[in-house]
Amino acid sequence: METNELAARIRAFRKLKGLTQIELAESLGISVSIIGSIERGTRKADAKTIHQIAEVLGIEQEELESSYTRRKGLL
């Protein structure tokens, strides 16, 4: 998946769940600047971080992939 598309989806799900970047970063144990960079698409999240983000957001990792959410009618 393209980094910018993933970045936009992470941001959208975070906002949908009512979390700030600070809250998400604290839950993940990483800095706010890293979350900001991931959401802007200037930093690529590794597989472990993507998995952790999905867990904190209470979604399946696949939901961050556009093809899954299009099939399920989400976002």
Predicted model as a PDB file, atoms N, CA, C, CB and O in Angstrom, pLDDT in the B-factor column:
MODEL        1                                                                  
ATOM      1  N   MET A   1       0.839  -1.172   0.000  1.00 50.00           N  
ATOM      2  CA  MET A   1       0.000   0.000   0.000  1.00 50.00           C  
ATOM      3  C   MET A   1       0.883   1.234   0.000  1.00 50.00           C  
ATOM      4  CB  MET A   1      -0.954  -0.001   1.206  1.00 50.00           C  
ATOM      5  O   MET A   1       1.942   1.250   0.627  1.00 50.00           O  
ATOM      6  N   GLU A   2       0.456   2.238  -0.685  1.00 64.00           N  
ATOM      7  CA  GLU A   2       1.192   3.474  -0.752  1.00 64.00           C  
ATOM      8  C   GLU A   2       1.206   4.152   0.614  1.00 64.00           C  
ATOM      9  CB  GLU A   2       0.592   4.396  -1.809  1.00 64.00           C  
ATOM     10  O   GLU A   2       0.202   4.141   1.326  1.00 64.00           O  
ATOM     11  N   THR A   3       2.330   4.736   0.975  1.00 72.00           N  
ATOM     12  CA  THR A   3       2.502   5.347   2.289  1.00 72.00           C  
ATOM     13  C   THR A   3       1.468   6.439   2.549  1.00 72.00           C  
ATOM     14  CB  THR A   3       3.904   5.922   2.417  1.00 72.00           C  
ATOM     15  O   THR A   3       0.909   6.505   3.643  1.00 72.00           O  
ATOM     16  N   ASN A   4       1.203   7.297   1.564  1.00 85.00           N  
ATOM     17  CA  ASN A   4       0.252   8.388   1.779  1.00 85.00           C  
ATOM     18  C   ASN A   4      -1.169   7.877   2.012  1.00 85.00           C  
ATOM     19  CB  ASN A   4       0.269   9.332   0.588  1.00 85.00           C  
ATOM     20  O   ASN A   4      -1.917   8.459   2.798  1.00 85.00           O  
ATOM     21  N   GLU A   5      -1.537   6.812   1.344  1.00 88.00           N  
ATOM     22  CA  GLU A   5      -2.867   6.232   1.540  1.00 88.00           C  
ATOM     23  C   GLU A   5      -2.977   5.628   2.941  1.00 88.00           C  
ATOM     24  CB  GLU A   5      -3.158   5.155   0.463  1.00 88.00           C  
ATOM     25  O   GLU A   5      -3.980   5.827   3.627  1.00 88.00           O  
ATOM     26  N   LEU A   6      -1.973   4.910   3.356  1.00 90.00           N  
ATOM     27  CA  LEU A   6      -1.949   4.342   4.694  1.00 90.00           C  
ATOM     28  C   LEU A   6      -1.979   5.461   5.733  1.00 90.00           C  
ATOM     29  CB  LEU A   6      -0.702   3.452   4.887  1.00 90.00           C  
ATOM     30  O   LEU A   6      -2.706   5.371   6.722  1.00 90.00           O  
ATOM     31  N   ALA A   7      -1.206   6.498   5.514  1.00 93.00           N  
ATOM     32  CA  ALA A   7      -1.158   7.638   6.432  1.00 93.00           C  
ATOM     33  C   ALA A   7      -2.538   8.254   6.609  1.00 93.00           C  
ATOM     34  CB  ALA A   7      -0.174   8.694   5.924  1.00 93.00           C  
ATOM     35  O   ALA A   7      -2.959   8.536   7.731  1.00 93.00           O  
ATOM     36  N   ALA A   8      -3.235   8.460   5.510  1.00 93.00           N  
ATOM     37  CA  ALA A   8      -4.572   9.055   5.564  1.00 93.00           C  
ATOM     38  C   ALA A   8      -5.549   8.142   6.293  1.00 93.00           C  
ATOM     39  CB  ALA A   8      -5.086   9.350   4.152  1.00 93.00           C  
ATOM     40  O   ALA A   8      -6.415   8.626   7.022  1.00 93.00           O  
ATOM     41  N   ARG A   9      -5.428   6.863   6.114  1.00 94.00           N  
ATOM     42  CA  ARG A   9      -6.328   5.919   6.757  1.00 94.00           C  
ATOM     43  C   ARG A   9      -6.074   5.841   8.258  1.00 94.00           C  
ATOM     44  CB  ARG A   9      -6.182   4.543   6.130  1.00 94.00           C  
ATOM     45  O   ARG A   9      -7.017   5.746   9.043  1.00 94.00           O  
ATOM     46  N   ILE A  10      -4.817   5.879   8.657  1.00 96.00           N  
ATOM     47  CA  ILE A  10      -4.491   5.891  10.085  1.00 96.00           C  
ATOM     48  C   ILE A  10      -5.099   7.135  10.730  1.00 96.00           C  
ATOM     49  CB  ILE A  10      -2.947   5.853  10.307  1.00 96.00           C  
ATOM     50  O   ILE A  10      -5.737   7.047  11.778  1.00 96.00           O  
ATOM     51  N   ARG A  11      -4.901   8.280  10.106  1.00 96.00           N  
ATOM     52  CA  ARG A  11      -5.455   9.531  10.635  1.00 96.00           C  
ATOM     53  C   ARG A  11      -6.978   9.461  10.710  1.00 96.00           C  
ATOM     54  CB  ARG A  11      -5.022  10.725   9.763  1.00 96.00           C  
ATOM     55  O   ARG A  11      -7.569   9.857  11.714  1.00 96.00           O  
ATOM     56  N   ALA A  12      -7.611   8.960   9.657  1.00 96.00           N  
ATOM     57  CA  ALA A  12      -9.077   8.891   9.634  1.00 96.00           C  
ATOM     58  C   ALA A  12      -9.612   7.987  10.740  1.00 96.00           C  
ATOM     59  CB  ALA A  12      -9.563   8.389   8.272  1.00 96.00           C  
ATOM     60  O   ALA A  12     -10.561   8.354  11.434  1.00 96.00           O  
ATOM     61  N   PHE A  13      -9.015   6.812  10.910  1.00 96.00           N  
ATOM     62  CA  PHE A  13      -9.479   5.903  11.960  1.00 96.00           C  
ATOM     63  C   PHE A  13      -9.195   6.479  13.347  1.00 96.00           C  
ATOM     64  CB  PHE A  13      -8.808   4.527  11.812  1.00 96.00           C  
ATOM     65  O   PHE A  13     -10.008   6.315  14.257  1.00 96.00           O  
ATOM     66  N   ARG A  14      -8.067   7.145  13.520  1.00 97.00           N  
ATOM     67  CA  ARG A  14      -7.752   7.757  14.814  1.00 97.00           C  
ATOM     68  C   ARG A  14      -8.809   8.790  15.180  1.00 97.00           C  
ATOM     69  CB  ARG A  14      -6.352   8.410  14.784  1.00 97.00           C  
ATOM     70  O   ARG A  14      -9.308   8.814  16.305  1.00 97.00           O  
ATOM     71  N   LYS A  15      -9.140   9.638  14.219  1.00 97.00           N  
ATOM     72  CA  LYS A  15     -10.150  10.668  14.467  1.00 97.00           C  
ATOM     73  C   LYS A  15     -11.524  10.040  14.689  1.00 97.00           C  
ATOM     74  CB  LYS A  15     -10.204  11.661  13.294  1.00 97.00           C  
ATOM     75  O   LYS A  15     -12.286  10.491  15.544  1.00 97.00           O  
ATOM     76  N   LEU A  16     -11.836   9.008  13.923  1.00 96.00           N  
ATOM     77  CA  LEU A  16     -13.110   8.312  14.072  1.00 96.00           C  
ATOM     78  C   LEU A  16     -13.254   7.740  15.476  1.00 96.00           C  
ATOM     79  CB  LEU A  16     -13.236   7.196  13.030  1.00 96.00           C  
ATOM     80  O   LEU A  16     -14.350   7.722  16.036  1.00 96.00           O  
ATOM     81  N   LYS A  17     -12.156   7.277  16.036  1.00 96.00           N  
ATOM     82  CA  LYS A  17     -12.163   6.707  17.392  1.00 96.00           C  
ATOM     83  C   LYS A  17     -12.057   7.782  18.472  1.00 96.00           C  
ATOM     84  CB  LYS A  17     -11.017   5.713  17.549  1.00 96.00           C  
ATOM     85  O   LYS A  17     -12.095   7.474  19.663  1.00 96.00           O  
ATOM     86  N   GLY A  18     -11.923   9.039  18.058  1.00 97.00           N  
ATOM     87  CA  GLY A  18     -11.887  10.144  19.015  1.00 97.00           C  
ATOM     88  C   GLY A  18     -10.580  10.310  19.759  1.00 97.00           C  
ATOM     89  O   GLY A  18     -10.561  10.848  20.865  1.00 97.00           O  
ATOM     90  N   LEU A  19      -9.487   9.856  19.170  1.00 98.00           N  
ATOM     91  CA  LEU A  19      -8.176   9.963  19.803  1.00 98.00           C  
ATOM     92  C   LEU A  19      -7.370  11.115  19.211  1.00 98.00           C  
ATOM     93  CB  LEU A  19      -7.405   8.651  19.654  1.00 98.00           C  
ATOM     94  O   LEU A  19      -7.462  11.407  18.019  1.00 98.00           O  
ATOM     95  N   THR A  20      -6.590  11.753  20.052  1.00 98.00           N  
ATOM     96  CA  THR A  20      -5.633  12.741  19.560  1.00 98.00           C  
ATOM     97  C   THR A  20      -4.339  12.019  19.209  1.00 98.00           C  
ATOM     98  CB  THR A  20      -5.380  13.869  20.618  1.00 98.00           C  
ATOM     99  O   THR A  20      -4.153  10.853  19.557  1.00 98.00           O  
ATOM    100  N   GLN A  21      -3.451  12.719  18.520  1.00 98.00           N  
ATOM    101  CA  GLN A  21      -2.138  12.134  18.228  1.00 98.00           C  
ATOM    102  C   GLN A  21      -1.397  11.850  19.529  1.00 98.00           C  
ATOM    103  CB  GLN A  21      -1.301  13.076  17.322  1.00 98.00           C  
ATOM    104  O   GLN A  21      -0.677  10.858  19.635  1.00 98.00           O  
ATOM    105  N   ILE A  22      -1.573  12.712  20.505  1.00 98.00           N  
ATOM    106  CA  ILE A  22      -0.903  12.516  21.801  1.00 98.00           C  
ATOM    107  C   ILE A  22      -1.391  11.231  22.459  1.00 98.00           C  
ATOM    108  CB  ILE A  22      -1.153  13.725  22.738  1.00 98.00           C  
ATOM    109  O   ILE A  22      -0.589  10.438  22.953  1.00 98.00           O  
ATOM    110  N   GLU A  23      -2.696  11.027  22.467  1.00 98.00           N  
ATOM    111  CA  GLU A  23      -3.260   9.824  23.093  1.00 98.00           C  
ATOM    112  C   GLU A  23      -2.810   8.556  22.374  1.00 98.00           C  
ATOM    113  CB  GLU A  23      -4.791   9.897  23.106  1.00 98.00           C  
ATOM    114  O   GLU A  23      -2.470   7.559  23.011  1.00 98.00           O  
ATOM    115  N   LEU A  24      -2.811   8.601  21.052  1.00 98.00           N  
ATOM    116  CA  LEU A  24      -2.364   7.440  20.285  1.00 98.00           C  
ATOM    117  C   LEU A  24      -0.887   7.160  20.557  1.00 98.00           C  
ATOM    118  CB  LEU A  24      -2.600   7.664  18.777  1.00 98.00           C  
ATOM    119  O   LEU A  24      -0.496   6.014  20.780  1.00 98.00           O  
ATOM    120  N   ALA A  25      -0.083   8.199  20.536  1.00 97.00           N  
ATOM    121  CA  ALA A  25       1.351   8.032  20.777  1.00 97.00           C  
ATOM    122  C   ALA A  25       1.614   7.445  22.162  1.00 97.00           C  
ATOM    123  CB  ALA A  25       2.075   9.376  20.630  1.00 97.00           C  
ATOM    124  O   ALA A  25       2.442   6.547  22.313  1.00 97.00           O  
ATOM    125  N   GLU A  26       0.909   7.953  23.169  1.00 97.00           N  
ATOM    126  CA  GLU A  26       1.091   7.439  24.529  1.00 97.00           C  
ATOM    127  C   GLU A  26       0.690   5.966  24.615  1.00 97.00           C  
ATOM    128  CB  GLU A  26       0.269   8.271  25.531  1.00 97.00           C  
ATOM    129  O   GLU A  26       1.363   5.176  25.277  1.00 97.00           O  
ATOM    130  N   SER A  27      -0.393   5.601  23.955  1.00 97.00           N  
ATOM    131  CA  SER A  27      -0.845   4.206  23.964  1.00 97.00           C  
ATOM    132  C   SER A  27       0.159   3.282  23.295  1.00 97.00           C  
ATOM    133  CB  SER A  27      -2.192   4.084  23.271  1.00 97.00           C  
ATOM    134  O   SER A  27       0.289   2.117  23.671  1.00 97.00           O  
ATOM    135  N   LEU A  28       0.868   3.807  22.303  1.00 97.00           N  
ATOM    136  CA  LEU A  28       1.849   3.014  21.566  1.00 97.00           C  
ATOM    137  C   LEU A  28       3.236   3.066  22.196  1.00 97.00           C  
ATOM    138  CB  LEU A  28       1.924   3.492  20.135  1.00 97.00           C  
ATOM    139  O   LEU A  28       4.098   2.247  21.880  1.00 97.00           O  
ATOM    140  N   GLY A  29       3.445   4.017  23.076  1.00 97.00           N  
ATOM    141  CA  GLY A  29       4.766   4.169  23.679  1.00 97.00           C  
ATOM    142  C   GLY A  29       5.785   4.766  22.730  1.00 97.00           C  
ATOM    143  O   GLY A  29       6.976   4.471  22.816  1.00 97.00           O  
ATOM    144  N   ILE A  30       5.305   5.616  21.812  1.00 97.00           N  
ATOM    145  CA  ILE A  30       6.206   6.302  20.880  1.00 97.00           C  
ATOM    146  C   ILE A  30       5.928   7.798  20.942  1.00 97.00           C  
ATOM    147  CB  ILE A  30       6.030   5.765  19.422  1.00 97.00           C  
ATOM    148  O   ILE A  30       4.943   8.221  21.546  1.00 97.00           O  
ATOM    149  N   SER A  31       6.771   8.586  20.333  1.00 97.00           N  
ATOM    150  CA  SER A  31       6.619  10.033  20.410  1.00 97.00           C  
ATOM    151  C   SER A  31       5.519  10.532  19.471  1.00 97.00           C  
ATOM    152  CB  SER A  31       7.943  10.718  20.077  1.00 97.00           C  
ATOM    153  O   SER A  31       5.181   9.903  18.468  1.00 97.00           O  
ATOM    154  N   VAL A  32       4.983  11.681  19.842  1.00 98.00           N  
ATOM    155  CA  VAL A  32       3.958  12.325  19.021  1.00 98.00           C  
ATOM    156  C   VAL A  32       4.536  12.686  17.658  1.00 98.00           C  
ATOM    157  CB  VAL A  32       3.402  13.586  19.724  1.00 98.00           C  
ATOM    158  O   VAL A  32       3.833  12.626  16.650  1.00 98.00           O  
ATOM    159  N   SER A  33       5.797  13.055  17.624  1.00 98.00           N  
ATOM    160  CA  SER A  33       6.400  13.429  16.339  1.00 98.00           C  
ATOM    161  C   SER A  33       6.428  12.248  15.375  1.00 98.00           C  
ATOM    162  CB  SER A  33       7.820  13.962  16.551  1.00 98.00           C  
ATOM    163  O   SER A  33       6.292  12.434  14.166  1.00 98.00           O  
ATOM    164  N   ILE A  34       6.602  11.041  15.896  1.00 97.00           N  
ATOM    165  CA  ILE A  34       6.585   9.856  15.029  1.00 97.00           C  
ATOM    166  C   ILE A  34       5.179   9.648  14.468  1.00 97.00           C  
ATOM    167  CB  ILE A  34       7.053   8.592  15.809  1.00 97.00           C  
ATOM    168  O   ILE A  34       5.024   9.400  13.272  1.00 97.00           O  
ATOM    169  N   ILE A  35       4.154   9.745  15.315  1.00 97.00           N  
ATOM    170  CA  ILE A  35       2.771   9.612  14.839  1.00 97.00           C  
ATOM    171  C   ILE A  35       2.478  10.675  13.795  1.00 97.00           C  
ATOM    172  CB  ILE A  35       1.769   9.722  16.011  1.00 97.00           C  
ATOM    173  O   ILE A  35       1.896  10.377  12.752  1.00 97.00           O  
ATOM    174  N   GLY A  36       2.872  11.905  14.064  1.00 97.00           N  
ATOM    175  CA  GLY A  36       2.652  12.984  13.104  1.00 97.00           C  
ATOM    176  C   GLY A  36       3.315  12.701  11.768  1.00 97.00           C  
ATOM    177  O   GLY A  36       2.726  12.925  10.711  1.00 97.00           O  
ATOM    178  N   SER A  37       4.534  12.212  11.822  1.00 97.00           N  
ATOM    179  CA  SER A  37       5.262  11.897  10.586  1.00 97.00           C  
ATOM    180  C   SER A  37       4.595  10.757   9.821  1.00 97.00           C  
ATOM    181  CB  SER A  37       6.717  11.528  10.903  1.00 97.00           C  
ATOM    182  O   SER A  37       4.509  10.791   8.594  1.00 97.00           O  
ATOM    183  N   ILE A  38       4.125   9.751  10.551  1.00 95.00           N  
ATOM    184  CA  ILE A  38       3.438   8.632   9.901  1.00 95.00           C  
ATOM    185  C   ILE A  38       2.156   9.134   9.239  1.00 95.00           C  
ATOM    186  CB  ILE A  38       3.120   7.504  10.927  1.00 95.00           C  
ATOM    187  O   ILE A  38       1.861   8.777   8.098  1.00 95.00           O  
ATOM    188  N   GLU A  39       1.393   9.966   9.962  1.00 95.00           N  
ATOM    189  CA  GLU A  39       0.127  10.468   9.417  1.00 95.00           C  
ATOM    190  C   GLU A  39       0.332  11.434   8.252  1.00 95.00           C  
ATOM    191  CB  GLU A  39      -0.669  11.155  10.509  1.00 95.00           C  
ATOM    192  O   GLU A  39      -0.547  11.558   7.399  1.00 95.00           O  
ATOM    193  N   ARG A  40       1.460  12.111   8.200  1.00 95.00           N  
ATOM    194  CA  ARG A  40       1.757  12.996   7.063  1.00 95.00           C  
ATOM    195  C   ARG A  40       2.336  12.236   5.887  1.00 95.00           C  
ATOM    196  CB  ARG A  40       2.723  14.089   7.484  1.00 95.00           C  
ATOM    197  O   ARG A  40       2.414  12.754   4.773  1.00 95.00           O  
ATOM    198  N   GLY A  41       2.745  10.990   6.147  1.00 92.00           N  
ATOM    199  CA  GLY A  41       3.331  10.191   5.080  1.00 92.00           C  
ATOM    200  C   GLY A  41       4.803  10.463   4.862  1.00 92.00           C  
ATOM    201  O   GLY A  41       5.369  10.037   3.856  1.00 92.00           O  
ATOM    202  N   THR A  42       5.436  11.171   5.796  1.00 94.00           N  
ATOM    203  CA  THR A  42       6.861  11.457   5.660  1.00 94.00           C  
ATOM    204  C   THR A  42       7.722  10.401   6.336  1.00 94.00           C  
ATOM    205  CB  THR A  42       7.175  12.820   6.237  1.00 94.00           C  
ATOM    206  O   THR A  42       8.946  10.403   6.207  1.00 94.00           O  
ATOM    207  N   ARG A  43       7.066   9.500   7.058  1.00 94.00           N  
ATOM    208  CA  ARG A  43       7.770   8.383   7.707  1.00 94.00           C  
ATOM    209  C   ARG A  43       6.957   7.125   7.449  1.00 94.00           C  
ATOM    210  CB  ARG A  43       7.966   8.631   9.261  1.00 94.00           C  
ATOM    211  O   ARG A  43       5.739   7.110   7.627  1.00 94.00           O  
ATOM    212  N   LYS A  44       7.637   6.081   7.034  1.00 90.00           N  
ATOM    213  CA  LYS A  44       6.963   4.819   6.768  1.00 90.00           C  
ATOM    214  C   LYS A  44       6.912   3.990   8.051  1.00 90.00           C  
ATOM    215  CB  LYS A  44       7.681   4.038   5.635  1.00 90.00           C  
ATOM    216  O   LYS A  44       7.937   3.754   8.690  1.00 90.00           O  
ATOM    217  N   ALA A  45       5.711   3.554   8.419  1.00 90.00           N  
ATOM    218  CA  ALA A  45       5.550   2.719   9.605  1.00 90.00           C  
ATOM    219  C   ALA A  45       5.919   1.280   9.263  1.00 90.00           C  
ATOM    220  CB  ALA A  45       4.096   2.799  10.149  1.00 90.00           C  
ATOM    221  O   ALA A  45       5.545   0.766   8.209  1.00 90.00           O  
ATOM    222  N   ASP A  46       6.655   0.636  10.163  1.00 90.00           N  
ATOM    223  CA  ASP A  46       6.980  -0.766   9.924  1.00 90.00           C  
ATOM    224  C   ASP A  46       5.764  -1.636  10.282  1.00 90.00           C  
ATOM    225  CB  ASP A  46       8.236  -1.194  10.754  1.00 90.00           C  
ATOM    226  O   ASP A  46       4.789  -1.153  10.857  1.00 90.00           O  
ATOM    227  N   ALA A  47       5.841  -2.898   9.937  1.00 89.00           N  
ATOM    228  CA  ALA A  47       4.709  -3.813  10.135  1.00 89.00           C  
ATOM    229  C   ALA A  47       4.295  -3.907  11.603  1.00 89.00           C  
ATOM    230  CB  ALA A  47       5.062  -5.202   9.613  1.00 89.00           C  
ATOM    231  O   ALA A  47       3.107  -3.975  11.917  1.00 89.00           O  
ATOM    232  N   LYS A  48       5.280  -3.910  12.492  1.00 93.00           N  
ATOM    233  CA  LYS A  48       4.979  -3.995  13.925  1.00 93.00           C  
ATOM    234  C   LYS A  48       4.189  -2.773  14.392  1.00 93.00           C  
ATOM    235  CB  LYS A  48       6.280  -4.127  14.741  1.00 93.00           C  
ATOM    236  O   LYS A  48       3.218  -2.904  15.137  1.00 93.00           O  
ATOM    237  N   THR A  49       4.605  -1.595  13.957  1.00 94.00           N  
ATOM    238  CA  THR A  49       3.917  -0.364  14.345  1.00 94.00           C  
ATOM    239  C   THR A  49       2.503  -0.318  13.777  1.00 94.00           C  
ATOM    240  CB  THR A  49       4.709   0.859  13.877  1.00 94.00           C  
ATOM    241  O   THR A  49       1.572   0.105  14.462  1.00 94.00           O  
ATOM    242  N   ILE A  50       2.338  -0.749  12.537  1.00 94.00           N  
ATOM    243  CA  ILE A  50       1.002  -0.782  11.928  1.00 94.00           C  
ATOM    244  C   ILE A  50       0.103  -1.718  12.717  1.00 94.00           C  
ATOM    245  CB  ILE A  50       1.077  -1.228  10.444  1.00 94.00           C  
ATOM    246  O   ILE A  50      -1.061  -1.402  12.966  1.00 94.00           O  
ATOM    247  N   HIS A  51       0.632  -2.863  13.109  1.00 94.00           N  
ATOM    248  CA  HIS A  51      -0.135  -3.823  13.902  1.00 94.00           C  
ATOM    249  C   HIS A  51      -0.535  -3.206  15.247  1.00 94.00           C  
ATOM    250  CB  HIS A  51       0.682  -5.119  14.125  1.00 94.00           C  
ATOM    251  O   HIS A  51      -1.678  -3.350  15.681  1.00 94.00           O  
ATOM    252  N   GLN A  52       0.393  -2.529  15.898  1.00 96.00           N  
ATOM    253  CA  GLN A  52       0.116  -1.902  17.185  1.00 96.00           C  
ATOM    254  C   GLN A  52      -0.920  -0.783  17.049  1.00 96.00           C  
ATOM    255  CB  GLN A  52       1.407  -1.352  17.791  1.00 96.00           C  
ATOM    256  O   GLN A  52      -1.794  -0.641  17.904  1.00 96.00           O  
ATOM    257  N   ILE A  53      -0.826  -0.002  15.994  1.00 97.00           N  
ATOM    258  CA  ILE A  53      -1.796   1.069  15.754  1.00 97.00           C  
ATOM    259  C   ILE A  53      -3.192   0.471  15.604  1.00 97.00           C  
ATOM    260  CB  ILE A  53      -1.415   1.892  14.490  1.00 97.00           C  
ATOM    261  O   ILE A  53      -4.152   0.965  16.195  1.00 97.00           O  
ATOM    262  N   ALA A  54      -3.300  -0.586  14.816  1.00 96.00           N  
ATOM    263  CA  ALA A  54      -4.591  -1.246  14.619  1.00 96.00           C  
ATOM    264  C   ALA A  54      -5.149  -1.757  15.944  1.00 96.00           C  
ATOM    265  CB  ALA A  54      -4.455  -2.406  13.622  1.00 96.00           C  
ATOM    266  O   ALA A  54      -6.343  -1.621  16.209  1.00 96.00           O  
ATOM    267  N   GLU A  55      -4.294  -2.341  16.771  1.00 97.00           N  
ATOM    268  CA  GLU A  55      -4.741  -2.839  18.081  1.00 97.00           C  
ATOM    269  C   GLU A  55      -5.279  -1.713  18.950  1.00 97.00           C  
ATOM    270  CB  GLU A  55      -3.594  -3.547  18.805  1.00 97.00           C  
ATOM    271  O   GLU A  55      -6.351  -1.842  19.540  1.00 97.00           O  
ATOM    272  N   VAL A  56      -4.543  -0.613  19.033  1.00 97.00           N  
ATOM    273  CA  VAL A  56      -4.962   0.522  19.859  1.00 97.00           C  
ATOM    274  C   VAL A  56      -6.275   1.110  19.337  1.00 97.00           C  
ATOM    275  CB  VAL A  56      -3.860   1.609  19.885  1.00 97.00           C  
ATOM    276  O   VAL A  56      -7.135   1.523  20.116  1.00 97.00           O  
ATOM    277  N   LEU A  57      -6.418   1.142  18.010  1.00 97.00           N  
ATOM    278  CA  LEU A  57      -7.641   1.694  17.422  1.00 97.00           C  
ATOM    279  C   LEU A  57      -8.807   0.709  17.470  1.00 97.00           C  
ATOM    280  CB  LEU A  57      -7.383   2.107  15.985  1.00 97.00           C  
ATOM    281  O   LEU A  57      -9.938   1.066  17.142  1.00 97.00           O  
ATOM    282  N   GLY A  58      -8.534  -0.520  17.876  1.00 96.00           N  
ATOM    283  CA  GLY A  58      -9.590  -1.521  17.987  1.00 96.00           C  
ATOM    284  C   GLY A  58     -10.107  -2.001  16.650  1.00 96.00           C  
ATOM    285  O   GLY A  58     -11.288  -2.315  16.501  1.00 96.00           O  
ATOM    286  N   ILE A  59      -9.214  -2.056  15.680  1.00 95.00           N  
ATOM    287  CA  ILE A  59      -9.586  -2.507  14.340  1.00 95.00           C  
ATOM    288  C   ILE A  59      -8.635  -3.604  13.896  1.00 95.00           C  
ATOM    289  CB  ILE A  59      -9.570  -1.331  13.330  1.00 95.00           C  
ATOM    290  O   ILE A  59      -7.573  -3.803  14.487  1.00 95.00           O  
ATOM    291  N   GLU A  60      -9.029  -4.313  12.849  1.00 91.00           N  
ATOM    292  CA  GLU A  60      -8.138  -5.303  12.245  1.00 91.00           C  
ATOM    293  C   GLU A  60      -7.109  -4.561  11.405  1.00 91.00           C  
ATOM    294  CB  GLU A  60      -8.933  -6.340  11.377  1.00 91.00           C  
ATOM    295  O   GLU A  60      -7.407  -3.524  10.812  1.00 91.00           O  
ATOM    296  N   GLN A  61      -5.912  -5.092  11.360  1.00 90.00           N  
ATOM    297  CA  GLN A  61      -4.860  -4.458  10.562  1.00 90.00           C  
ATOM    298  C   GLN A  61      -5.302  -4.302   9.109  1.00 90.00           C  
ATOM    299  CB  GLN A  61      -3.557  -5.279  10.636  1.00 90.00           C  
ATOM    300  O   GLN A  61      -4.970  -3.314   8.454  1.00 90.00           O  
ATOM    301  N   GLU A  62      -6.044  -5.273   8.616  1.00 87.00           N  
ATOM    302  CA  GLU A  62      -6.516  -5.233   7.228  1.00 87.00           C  
ATOM    303  C   GLU A  62      -7.432  -4.044   6.961  1.00 87.00           C  
ATOM    304  CB  GLU A  62      -7.244  -6.520   6.890  1.00 87.00           C  
ATOM    305  O   GLU A  62      -7.557  -3.597   5.820  1.00 87.00           O  
ATOM    306  N   GLU A  63      -8.077  -3.527   8.019  1.00 87.00           N  
ATOM    307  CA  GLU A  63      -8.966  -2.380   7.840  1.00 87.00           C  
ATOM    308  C   GLU A  63      -8.207  -1.123   7.445  1.00 87.00           C  
ATOM    309  CB  GLU A  63      -9.748  -2.124   9.110  1.00 87.00           C  
ATOM    310  O   GLU A  63      -8.801  -0.170   6.940  1.00 87.00           O  
ATOM    311  N   LEU A  64      -6.921  -1.115   7.668  1.00 86.00           N  
ATOM    312  CA  LEU A  64      -6.117   0.017   7.234  1.00 86.00           C  
ATOM    313  C   LEU A  64      -5.810  -0.072   5.743  1.00 86.00           C  
ATOM    314  CB  LEU A  64      -4.820   0.087   8.037  1.00 86.00           C  
ATOM    315  O   LEU A  64      -5.288   0.875   5.155  1.00 86.00           O  
ATOM    316  N   GLU A  65      -6.131  -1.202   5.137  1.00 77.00           N  
ATOM    317  CA  GLU A  65      -5.930  -1.378   3.700  1.00 77.00           C  
ATOM    318  C   GLU A  65      -7.212  -1.001   2.981  1.00 77.00           C  
ATOM    319  CB  GLU A  65      -5.511  -2.840   3.359  1.00 77.00           C  
ATOM    320  O   GLU A  65      -8.286  -1.489   3.334  1.00 77.00           O  
ATOM    321  N   SER A  66      -7.116  -0.165   2.006  1.00 66.00           N  
ATOM    322  CA  SER A  66      -8.294   0.388   1.342  1.00 66.00           C  
ATOM    323  C   SER A  66      -9.182  -0.663   0.698  1.00 66.00           C  
ATOM    324  CB  SER A  66      -7.870   1.369   0.305  1.00 66.00           C  
ATOM    325  O   SER A  66     -10.403  -0.513   0.697  1.00 66.00           O  
ATOM    326  N   SER A  67      -8.606  -1.712   0.156  1.00 58.00           N  
ATOM    327  CA  SER A  67      -9.425  -2.721  -0.527  1.00 58.00           C  
ATOM    328  C   SER A  67     -10.373  -3.399   0.466  1.00 58.00           C  
ATOM    329  CB  SER A  67      -8.524  -3.778  -1.218  1.00 58.00           C  
ATOM    330  O   SER A  67     -11.507  -3.724   0.112  1.00 58.00           O  
ATOM    331  N   TYR A  68      -9.921  -3.615   1.698  1.00 46.00           N  
ATOM    332  CA  TYR A  68     -10.768  -4.242   2.715  1.00 46.00           C  
ATOM    333  C   TYR A  68     -11.948  -3.340   3.045  1.00 46.00           C  
ATOM    334  CB  TYR A  68      -9.956  -4.551   3.990  1.00 46.00           C  
ATOM    335  O   TYR A  68     -13.093  -3.792   3.063  1.00 46.00           O  
ATOM    336  N   THR A  69     -11.676  -2.077   3.304  1.00 47.00           N  
ATOM    337  CA  THR A  69     -12.739  -1.191   3.730  1.00 47.00           C  
ATOM    338  C   THR A  69     -13.710  -0.888   2.589  1.00 47.00           C  
ATOM    339  CB  THR A  69     -12.153   0.097   4.276  1.00 47.00           C  
ATOM    340  O   THR A  69     -14.892  -0.644   2.832  1.00 47.00           O  
ATOM    341  N   ARG A  70     -13.231  -0.900   1.371  1.00 51.00           N  
ATOM    342  CA  ARG A  70     -14.144  -0.708   0.231  1.00 51.00           C  
ATOM    343  C   ARG A  70     -15.094  -1.886   0.114  1.00 51.00           C  
ATOM    344  CB  ARG A  70     -13.354  -0.530  -1.087  1.00 51.00           C  
ATOM    345  O   ARG A  70     -16.283  -1.704  -0.146  1.00 51.00           O  
ATOM    346  N   ARG A  71     -14.569  -3.114   0.307  1.00 55.00           N  
ATOM    347  CA  ARG A  71     -15.415  -4.302   0.234  1.00 55.00           C  
ATOM    348  C   ARG A  71     -16.453  -4.326   1.358  1.00 55.00           C  
ATOM    349  CB  ARG A  71     -14.556  -5.562   0.292  1.00 55.00           C  
ATOM    350  O   ARG A  71     -17.587  -4.759   1.153  1.00 55.00           O  
ATOM    351  N   LYS A  72     -16.063  -3.862   2.535  1.00 55.00           N  
ATOM    352  CA  LYS A  72     -16.943  -3.908   3.705  1.00 55.00           C  
ATOM    353  C   LYS A  72     -17.820  -2.658   3.817  1.00 55.00           C  
ATOM    354  CB  LYS A  72     -16.113  -4.070   4.974  1.00 55.00           C  
ATOM    355  O   LYS A  72     -18.686  -2.591   4.688  1.00 55.00           O  
ATOM    356  N   GLY A  73     -17.606  -1.677   2.952  1.00 56.00           N  
ATOM    357  CA  GLY A  73     -18.413  -0.458   3.000  1.00 56.00           C  
ATOM    358  C   GLY A  73     -18.071   0.462   4.161  1.00 56.00           C  
ATOM    359  O   GLY A  73     -18.917   1.233   4.614  1.00 56.00           O  
ATOM    360  N   LEU A  74     -16.850   0.387   4.638  1.00 52.00           N  
ATOM    361  CA  LEU A  74     -16.406   1.224   5.745  1.00 52.00           C  
ATOM    362  C   LEU A  74     -15.674   2.436   5.207  1.00 52.00           C  
ATOM    363  CB  LEU A  74     -15.506   0.434   6.708  1.00 52.00           C  
ATOM    364  O   LEU A  74     -15.144   2.417   4.096  1.00 52.00           O  
ATOM    365  N   LEU A  75     -15.653   3.478   5.999  1.00 50.00           N  
ATOM    366  CA  LEU A  75     -14.985   4.743   5.652  1.00 50.00           C  
ATOM    367  C   LEU A  75     -15.411   5.169   4.301  1.00 50.00           C  
ATOM    368  CB  LEU A  75     -13.466   4.620   5.706  1.00 50.00           C  
ATOM    369  O   LEU A  75     -14.968   6.209   3.814  1.00 50.00           O  
TER     370      LEU A  75                                                      
ENDMDL                                                                          
END                                                                             
